[in-house]
Amino acid sequence: MTSKTSSTPATGTSAASQGSHMWVLTLEMPGRAMTTQYGTWTPPAGSSRFDVFMAIRGHVAAQQPEMAGANTIFFSLEPNQL
C-alpha cells in the first residue's frame, strides 16, 4: 500500500494571502493505495460544503487519476483562522 501527501504550500505567507478555508482529504483504494492531501482555498460565493468537497475531490483525482474511484476516508473543511 502506498501513501502520498501533498499540500498547497503556505510557508512564510500571511493568513490574508491564504484561502479562507483549510481542508484535508484522505482517499483510499483498499489494499492498493492511500493519499492524504491538504491545503487552503477560498470557495466561490454561495458554495455549499458538498460543492467544495466535490471540487477538492476532483482536484485530487486530476492529480492522481488512480484515486478517482477511491473511498473517502476523511474530509475536513474549516475556516482558516484561529
JOKA-V959430 format. One record per pair of residues at least 24 apart in sequence whose C-alpha atoms are under 6 Angstrom apart, sorted by sequence separation. I is the first residue (numbers start at 0). J is the second residue. D is the distance in whole Angstrom. If there is no record, write none. Layout:
I&J&D, I&J&D
//
This chain:
6&36&6, 0&31&5, 1&32&5, 2&33&5, 3&34&5, 4&35&5, 5&36&5, 6&37&5, 7&38&4, 0&32&5, 1&33&6, 2&34&5, 4&36&5, 6&38&5, 28&69&5, 27&69&5, 26&69&6, 27&70&5, 26&70&6, 26&71&5, 26&72&6, 25&72&5, 25&73&5, 24&73&6, 24&74&5, 23&74&6, 23&75&5, 22&75&5, 22&76&5, 21&76&6, 21&77&5, 20&77&5, 20&78&4, 21&79&5, 20&79&4, 19&79&5
//
